Amino acid sequence: MKDTIEERSWVEIDLAAFQHNLQLLKEYLRPGQSFMQIVKADAYGHGAKEIAEIAMAQGAVYLGVANLEEGKLLRIQGVQAPILILSPSLISEIKQIIRYDLSLAITDTAFAEALSQAAVKADKTVKIHLKLDTGMHRSGIWFEEALDFYNSVSALPGLEIEGIFSHFASAENDHEFTRLQETRFSEFVQALPKPPRYVHLSNSSGLIHGYAAYCNLVRLGIFSFGINTTAKELDLRPVMTFKSTLSQIKDFKAGDSVGYQREWVAKTSGRYGIVPVGYADGYDYLLSNKAMVLIDSIMCPVIGRISMDMITVDISEILEPRISDEVVLLGEGDPALRAEQIAALYLGSAYELLCQVGRRARRYYHSKAHILHSSPLARRDFVSSDFGDSKLSQIISSALNQRLDSPEIGELIYREILRTFFYNKDRDVHYRKNFRHEIRFDKSDNPAYYRAKTTLRYKKVLNADHFIIACAASSDILRGYILRTDVEYRWLLDSDLQFKAENFQLNAVKVNGLDLKTEIKSGEGYLEILCSHPELQKLKNQEVEFEINTNTLYPTASHQFSVFITELTRGVEISFSYPGELKDVEAVTVFSGQQRNPAIQRADNRIILKTAAEEWVFPISGVVFCY
Ligand SMILES: *Cc1c(COP(=O)(O)O)cnc(C)c1O
């Protein structure tokens, strides 16, 4: 797998191991019990979307996230499963929680009332899960007050109590206290007139120890990722493996110290290696002088302090170390590399270790040694509400520049633009549909010019009872017309030509087959044709078909002819026909749509570019025909 990976350090996510763990855990479910997959903190650093998809396919009925942002991101990524926000939400988040159809934990009456009002206003029913504190003394309503709370919340309109739950403080190892929590919760459930659809209490370790058998839902987190926080023997496989590469090899002599504060001092001579990973990559500082890494099947001790971006390891035991050898820091490969073991070295938490390691590195998803895909380094998809307009423009322009090299970024941008304009904002965007542009060059009487006939057809919502067709004598003037929204077509006339009928003529301009009236206005360097018809008033705000035919001249010496897409367009076909004497005509396309390039077909003296009918093409697109 390493051959295809270019990073200095990376994370491999073994989806087959995840599936294996889920299968194993599912055997502990009682009849009638189902499970919620916990995907908070980006699924403990494994990637919430990927984990969510597999878990749902494996039978999860719910996903659990920490907060609105996490739930919203999953929705934006297209996850449709029920999602529960486990931590308390804020009143300021209510609007979006409703909009993204998230369920949420409720711990407070004032909040429930605010939620109810917002739900009624939005004409929605919001699913809530009441959270009880049965002894953990963190969030939740104290169990002795829970019945009153339940009754007052059930009376609120716009809310559906879909679940009740509580959380164990130490199901891993404290049997007595866990039983107490279990009893408190069960007494509450029994006091209810009718339990809601989901009653849930156990996390991973609660399930494994057989607690809360009377509940019908279990919330699975850490064990599904292959980490066992109990003393019980289980065949769980680590899903995340964190790797890096050997980047330098050096020798030390007895007495040499290595690293900051000179904490490690060599007793004999030997060899050590530099690995380009440090605490900034989530490899914890407290592992200084404690951890081991695996290189070439040999466990090598980390020597000296962990730096921000580097560690040093003793590789004296390796016979032939080579630069670029793979270094395994955590995960699969040796029992000592399991997150539980590594966290134990510094009395840390395996939960935390997974989250912090997953933050900086690119993730490669694989199953049975096949890489399926990799996550972008900028882990989140761009969520536009995070950014102001100018920041967003910067991102878009730099990404569009980069997309020439990176289909991945191009795809992100494409999706983001669609989301921003269509799905999120519900904007009334006007765009052109089924855009057909034919350009035909023929010889003219004047050898310095081709006769150029253009036909433009497209559908669009009519937003006014008139529009303009403009002809400009300089690109500066043309640019002004590109910015105007009342201009449907523009042409750049050779500056040696005059605005005369034989040089630029509008042959036809129609809306839904209706011939429009035209009124010509000209000035220094421009010609404007105002197109209108009294009937257009009735067609306003309806989708209509435009047709524009022009007849003009184009300089033969130019050797190139450009067509720009100036408006958001869905489905593009541009065809260019040229006289037989022209050989080697090429089409150079720059398309900012889903595909970088449209399909290109060639026929006799004709080039046709075509996108799929439903494909969006953004305004920074175009083609240059070179002849
Ligand atoms: C994180 C979390 C879980 C998952 O716990 P694990 O020990 O990782 O299985 C379950 N329930 C709640 C409320 C959580 O916040």
The ligand as an ORCA input file, in Angstrom:
! r2SCAN-3c Opt
* xyz 0 1
  C     -19.178      8.747     23.416
  C     -20.417      8.217     23.917
  C     -20.712      6.848     23.805
  C     -19.764      5.822     23.278
  O     -18.999      5.292     24.321
  P     -17.881      4.200     24.067
  O     -17.301      3.979     25.396
  O     -16.920      4.798     23.128
  O     -18.555      3.023     23.490
  C     -21.969      6.439     24.233
  N     -22.846      7.319     24.738
  C     -22.599      8.623     24.874
  C     -23.628      9.535     25.440
  C     -21.364      9.124     24.463
  O     -21.116     10.424     24.601
*
